[in-house]
Amino acid sequence: MRRVAALGKYRMTMITHETNDAYHAHSAIGSTSVKKVLSSTVAHWRHDDFKPSTAMQIGSAVHALYLEHDKPLVIKGPETRRGNLWKNLEQNLKPDQVLLTEADYDKAVAMRDALHDNRDMQQLWERDGWTREASMYVDCKESGLKLKVKSDAFNKKLKTMIDVKTCVSAAPRDWVSPYGPFNKFLYNVQACFYMHVANLCGVDINKFCIFAVENTPHHATAAYTISWQTINAARPLMFAALAQIKEAKSSGNYKTGWDGWTIL
């Protein structure tokens, strides 16, 4: 379903059940672009060649099994990716379907089950009012760019958004560490970006939660909520990256900014 509206000075579009391919093909700027610029440069972002890894495919499968369990999105394949059976299954995949080997499929199911076994997550997830996998597009006056997000799920009643993360370690000691996954992968900026776009689209979000599940047995889980202090600290980083993207798109200059000599 597509909903287009003008909210004051902002024009927004919300699409439920949009395919991942359609979302990624849209030219609007998403959080992945913002994080790429912050972690490298606009040159690296401009020439980034995304290639999904096996770990990413397992992550997509966990998302589908947990968030959209009512849809046949995860296909259990043979033991190996070699041979005609795998090739035939791969060629007949429908939009958003993920094909996994037997072992990887069993791993994804175990990770899904681990998320269900987390009482804190389930108490939140079982509340009424969740909208899953909705794409949101909006013209952002502050950045001068069209922005997009596709959230795992949000709840207007609870003013809450959740994001499922597969990871090596879900341990709080690692997630609060400046060298842990939360800071390494700029999840603070992602959360800030998602909340910014959602709020521009008229979806009032004031709480962002992460459901983390480890990708090795016994698939330990941990639930996280991001403080407003952390969100607000990420805002200048987010807008700095958007300003770089805006400048590069306007000038056509996608350079690293590494000119000259650097003293080591």
ABEGO torsion letter per residue (X at the ends): XBBBBBBEABBBBBBBGBBAAAAAABABBBAAAAAAAAABBAAAAAABBBBBBAAAAAAAAAAAAAABAABBABBBBBABABEAAAAAAAAABBBGBBBBBAAAAAAAAAAAAAAAABAAAAAAAABBGBBBGBBBBBBBAAAGBBBBBBBABBBAAAGBBBBBBBBABABAAAAABAABAAAAAGAAAAAAAAAAAAAAAGBBBABBBBBBBBABOAGBBBBBBBBAAAAAAAAAAAAAAAAAAAAAAAAGBBBAGABEBBBX
